[in-house]
Amino acid sequence: MINLILFGPPGAGKGTQSAKLIKKYSLMHISTGDLFRKHLKEGTPLGKLAKDYMAQGNLVPDQLVIDMVDDKIKNNPDVKGIIFDGFPRTTPQAKALDNLLAAKGEPIKLLVELVVPEQELKKRLAERAISENRPDDAKPDVIANRISVYKAETVSVADYYQKQGKYASVVGVGEINNVFTNLCDEIDKSLLL
């Protein structure tokens, strides 16, 4: 089983690249952002709870996220692997994910970080707000806060996996297919270990 984390700040291209990686490696996609938006749209209790956090660009509390991810994994026991997109976002979430997967005997194989300059992130998020009707990306102050929260609370996840020897980085700027090729190269290298 291949369990991967596609990592990077909001607007780095995780969703775009995840779609391509899912197809190539036959992975189940777990994007907490997509799960939250689905719950928000459907007005579920989790969606209502998450709404206030997301509207301000803040992280949803760890336990809500972990429970949602665990439920998704339990409901898909026969997958060939999982690509985590936008999760884990904190070191406690990373530890909880490691514990969850260790109990199943299927640890994280690799975290690949998409590295994108901050100005490019802001540009992409503003464009995405319009093209994908994503109001959470429309306000400059919310975008700035999301990037700030990422730097303050999420970057440590990369360090956590780097210490385990499960880290690689890829420049997330350029032609989509070139970025994808570079991601695949890093993933394929990790599969040989």
C-alpha positions in Angstrom: 0.0 0.0 0.0 1.2 3.5 -0.9 0.2 6.2 1.6 1.4 9.7 0.6 0.9 13.2 1.9 0.9 15.9 -0.8 1.9 19.0 1.2 2.1 22.7 0.7 0.4 26.0 1.4 -3.1 27.0 0.2 -2.9 27.5 -3.6 0.2 25.4 -4.1 -1.5 23.0 -6.5 -2.3 20.1 -4.2 -5.7 19.5 -5.7 -4.6 19.7 -9.3 -1.6 17.3 -8.7 -3.6 15.0 -6.5 -6.1 14.3 -9.3 -3.2 13.2 -11.5 -1.5 11.1 -8.8 -4.7 9.3 -7.9 -5.1 8.2 -11.5 -1.5 7.1 -11.9 -1.1 5.2 -8.6 -4.8 4.1 -8.1 -5.0 6.0 -4.8 -8.0 7.0 -2.7 -8.0 10.8 -2.2 -8.6 12.3 1.2 -8.8 16.1 1.1 -10.1 17.5 4.3 -10.8 20.8 2.5 -13.1 18.9 0.0 -14.7 17.0 2.9 -15.3 20.3 4.8 -16.8 22.0 1.8 -19.1 19.0 1.2 -20.3 19.1 4.8 -20.8 22.9 4.6 -22.8 22.5 1.4 -24.9 19.7 2.9 -25.3 21.6 6.2 -24.2 18.6 8.3 -23.4 19.1 12.0 -19.7 18.8 11.2 -20.1 21.4 8.4 -21.8 23.8 10.8 -19.1 23.3 13.4 -16.3 23.8 10.8 -17.9 26.8 9.1 -16.8 29.5 11.6 -13.2 28.3 11.6 -12.9 28.1 7.8 -14.6 31.5 7.2 -11.8 33.1 9.2 -9.1 31.1 7.5 -8.3 29.2 10.7 -7.8 25.5 11.2 -10.6 23.2 12.2 -9.8 21.5 15.6 -7.7 18.4 15.3 -10.1 15.9 16.8 -12.9 16.8 14.3 -10.4 16.3 11.4 -9.0 13.0 12.8 -12.4 11.5 13.3 -13.5 12.4 9.8 -10.3 10.9 8.3 -10.6 7.8 10.4 -14.2 7.3 9.2 -13.3 7.7 5.6 -10.5 5.1 5.9 -12.8 2.6 7.7 -15.4 3.0 4.9 -12.8 2.2 2.2 -10.8 -0.9 3.5 -9.8 -2.2 0.1 -7.9 0.7 -1.4 -4.4 0.4 -2.9 -3.2 3.5 -1.1 -4.2 6.9 0.1 -3.1 10.4 -0.9 -3.7 12.9 1.9 -4.2 16.4 0.5 -4.3 19.2 3.1 -3.9 16.8 6.0 -2.2 16.5 8.4 -2.0 20.3 9.1 -0.4 20.1 12.6 2.2 17.9 14.2 -0.4 16.4 16.6 -2.5 15.5 13.5 0.6 13.9 11.9 1.2 11.9 15.1 -2.4 10.8 15.2 -2.4 9.9 11.6 0.8 7.8 12.1 -0.8 6.0 15.1 -4.0 5.4 13.0 -2.0 4.0 10.1 0.4 2.0 12.3 -2.6 0.2 13.8 -3.5 -0.9 10.2 0.2 -1.8 9.4 0.3 0.8 6.6 2.5 3.8 7.5 3.0 7.0 5.5 5.6 6.3 2.8 6.4 9.9 1.8 5.4 13.5 2.3 6.0 15.6 -0.8 6.0 19.3 -0.4 5.0 21.6 -3.3 7.1 24.7 -2.9 5.5 27.9 -4.3 6.5 31.6 -3.6 3.9 33.6 -1.5 3.0 36.1 -4.2 2.2 33.2 -6.6 0.0 31.6 -3.9 -2.0 34.9 -3.4 -2.5 35.2 -7.2 -3.7 31.6 -7.5 -6.1 31.8 -4.6 -7.6 35.0 -6.0 -8.1 33.4 -9.4 -9.5 30.2 -7.8 -12.1 32.3 -5.9 -13.6 33.3 -9.2 -13.0 30.2 -11.4 -14.2 27.7 -8.8 -16.7 29.9 -7.0 -14.7 29.5 -3.7 -15.7 32.4 -1.5 -13.2 31.2 1.1 -10.4 32.3 -1.3 -12.0 35.7 -2.3 -10.9 38.0 0.5 -7.2 39.2 0.7 -7.3 39.3 4.5 -8.5 35.7 4.7 -5.9 34.6 2.1 -3.1 36.4 4.1 -4.4 34.7 7.3 -4.5 31.3 5.7 -0.9 31.6 4.6 0.1 33.0 8.0 -1.6 30.0 9.8 0.2 27.6 7.4 3.6 29.1 8.3 2.9 29.2 12.0 1.1 25.9 12.5 1.5 23.6 9.5 5.1 23.9 8.3 6.2 21.8 11.3 4.5 18.8 9.7 7.2 18.7 7.0 9.9 18.8 9.7 8.2 15.9 11.5 8.3 13.7 8.4 11.8 14.9 7.4 13.1 13.6 10.7 11.6 10.2 9.8 13.4 10.3 6.4 10.0 10.5 4.6 10.3 14.0 3.0 10.8 15.3 -0.5 10.1 18.7 -2.1 9.2 19.7 -5.6 8.9 23.2 -7.1 5.2 23.8 -7.7 5.6 26.5 -10.3 5.7 25.8 -14.0 3.8 23.6 -16.4 1.4 21.3 -14.6 2.8 18.2 -16.3 6.4 19.1 -15.5 5.5 19.5 -11.8 3.6 16.1 -12.0 6.7 14.4 -13.5 8.9 15.7 -10.7 6.3 14.5 -8.1 6.3 11.0 -9.7 10.1 10.9 -9.7 10.1 11.6 -5.9 7.4 9.1 -5.2 9.0 6.4 -7.4 12.3 6.9 -5.6 10.6 6.4 -2.2 8.9 3.1 -3.4 12.4 1.7 -4.1 13.4 2.2 -0.4 
